[in-house]
Amino acid sequence: MKYQIRKLTIDDYDSLLALWDKCALPYRPRGRDTREAIAREMKRDETGFLGMFDGRRMIGFVLATSDGRKGWINRLAVDPDYQRQGLGTYLINESEQFLYKLGLKVIAILIEGDNVASYETFKKAGYVPHPDIAYYSKRGSAED
């Protein structure tokens, strides 16, 4: 792999938001995605903020988390200038390795309904959809 992948630090926060903007990935900078909230999450051993870099430029990101029983892959993003090179699949593999090292055997994802690119990427990576599962959430505020 010609690109570096590493765990992010809070010093990467602005680059992360810039990547999310470029990828049109929604986030909540006044809620769960504030600098302070992300800094707290980054300190958790069971949370992997993994960034992919071309030199100093962040070109990809994935968030790998554990709920103690199951691993979760979230927020997969690849800079549009670098898409269609298999980098999303590479980030998925890296997040899986992070989660397997935590002892997890089941890894899951949630994909919003209109995100066809993610459906295809995860399908190629061996993930199977479960159309009989309904997702519900309860939020403290619209920013969470």
Wavefront OBJ file of the C-alpha trace (Angstrom):
o trace
v 0.000 0.000 0.000
v 1.491 3.303 -1.032
v -0.618 5.254 1.464
v -0.048 5.402 5.204
v -2.809 4.367 7.622
v -2.560 5.418 11.247
v -4.672 6.166 14.288
v -5.668 9.797 14.312
v -5.013 12.262 17.112
v -7.001 15.357 17.924
v -4.423 17.299 15.884
v -6.060 15.681 12.816
v -9.518 17.065 13.693
v -9.594 19.857 11.086
v -8.368 17.500 8.352
v -11.036 14.992 9.329
v -13.821 17.563 9.054
v -12.413 18.747 5.721
v -12.514 15.152 4.425
v -16.072 14.669 5.656
v -17.043 17.913 3.898
v -15.359 16.851 0.659
v -17.138 13.478 0.821
v -20.477 15.134 1.710
v -20.592 12.972 4.844
v -22.962 14.527 7.380
v -21.608 15.272 10.829
v -22.615 17.259 13.900
v -19.913 19.807 14.815
v -22.082 21.256 17.628
v -23.007 17.839 19.029
v -21.323 14.448 18.973
v -18.629 15.611 16.544
v -17.239 18.555 18.499
v -13.491 18.659 18.967
v -13.980 17.858 22.655
v -16.301 14.885 22.031
v -13.990 13.369 19.442
v -10.951 13.940 21.682
v -12.733 11.940 24.423
v -13.562 9.108 22.001
v -10.000 8.968 20.705
v -8.759 8.162 24.210
v -10.791 4.944 24.342
v -8.756 1.795 23.637
v -11.745 0.147 21.952
v -12.218 2.983 19.461
v -10.073 3.337 16.365
v -10.122 6.576 14.409
v -8.130 5.358 11.406
v -6.954 7.816 8.779
v -5.359 7.149 5.402
v -2.813 9.671 4.147
v -1.149 10.555 0.871
v 1.815 12.392 2.333
v 0.241 14.892 4.728
v -3.156 14.890 3.005
v -5.900 12.825 4.648
v -7.584 10.888 1.844
v -9.570 8.305 3.791
v -11.102 7.576 7.142
v -12.940 4.852 9.011
v -14.161 4.614 12.589
v -13.958 1.202 14.278
v -15.706 0.786 17.627
v -16.630 -1.966 20.050
v -19.736 -2.225 22.185
v -18.062 -5.056 24.116
v -19.827 -7.831 22.191
v -19.771 -6.655 18.608
v -17.520 -4.484 16.484
v -18.900 -1.630 14.425
v -17.488 0.063 11.335
v -18.701 3.615 10.876
v -18.097 6.758 8.840
v -16.131 5.172 5.979
v -14.979 8.001 3.710
v -12.566 8.185 0.779
v -11.675 11.475 -0.890
v -13.536 11.585 -4.241
v -10.202 12.221 -6.015
v -9.007 8.805 -4.744
v -12.126 6.691 -5.159
v -12.384 3.572 -7.326
v -8.914 2.368 -6.291
v -9.975 -0.125 -3.609
v -9.057 2.226 -0.765
v -12.447 1.830 0.936
v -11.941 -1.929 1.015
v -8.446 -1.432 2.405
v -9.832 0.790 5.189
v -12.486 -1.839 5.944
v -9.747 -4.481 6.263
v -7.723 -2.270 8.604
v -10.755 -1.600 10.807
v -11.550 -5.331 10.893
v -8.001 -6.091 12.046
v -8.304 -3.435 14.763
v -11.560 -5.034 15.976
v -10.305 -8.629 15.737
v -7.354 -7.656 17.961
v -9.932 -6.643 20.585
v -11.213 -10.238 20.492
v -14.416 -9.502 18.589
v -15.795 -12.101 16.217
v -18.839 -10.240 14.830
v -18.506 -6.950 12.976
v -21.500 -4.939 11.819
v -22.222 -1.785 9.857
v -25.152 0.553 9.385
v -25.653 2.159 5.977
v -28.173 4.874 5.209
v -30.708 3.890 2.561
v -29.455 5.985 -0.339
v -25.749 5.194 0.028
v -25.379 2.746 -2.867
v -21.584 3.109 -2.999
v -21.280 1.869 0.597
v -23.647 -1.041 -0.074
v -21.425 -2.177 -2.930
v -18.148 -1.627 -1.071
v -19.223 -3.624 1.971
v -20.817 -6.338 -0.164
v -17.474 -6.785 -1.970
v -15.804 -7.013 1.445
v -18.035 -9.981 2.361
v -20.764 -8.265 4.388
v -24.297 -9.629 4.130
v -27.374 -7.382 4.407
v -30.113 -8.195 6.913
v -33.273 -6.531 5.551
v -35.327 -7.933 8.434
v -33.503 -5.752 11.008
v -35.006 -2.368 11.834
v -32.794 0.375 13.242
v -34.194 2.712 15.885
v -32.418 5.487 17.758
v -33.182 7.958 20.505
v -31.157 11.144 20.638
v -30.693 13.692 23.350
v -30.898 16.484 20.776
v -30.862 17.055 17.036
v -27.074 17.560 17.277
v -26.360 14.128 18.837
l 1 2 3 4 5 6 7 8 9 10 11 12 13 14 15 16 17 18 19 20 21 22 23 24 25 26 27 28 29 30 31 32 33 34 35 36 37 38 39 40 41 42 43 44 45 46 47 48 49 50 51 52 53 54 55 56 57 58 59 60 61 62 63 64 65 66 67 68 69 70 71 72 73 74 75 76 77 78 79 80 81 82 83 84 85 86 87 88 89 90 91 92 93 94 95 96 97 98 99 100 101 102 103 104 105 106 107 108 109 110 111 112 113 114 115 116 117 118 119 120 121 122 123 124 125 126 127 128 129 130 131 132 133 134 135 136 137 138 139 140 141 142 143 144
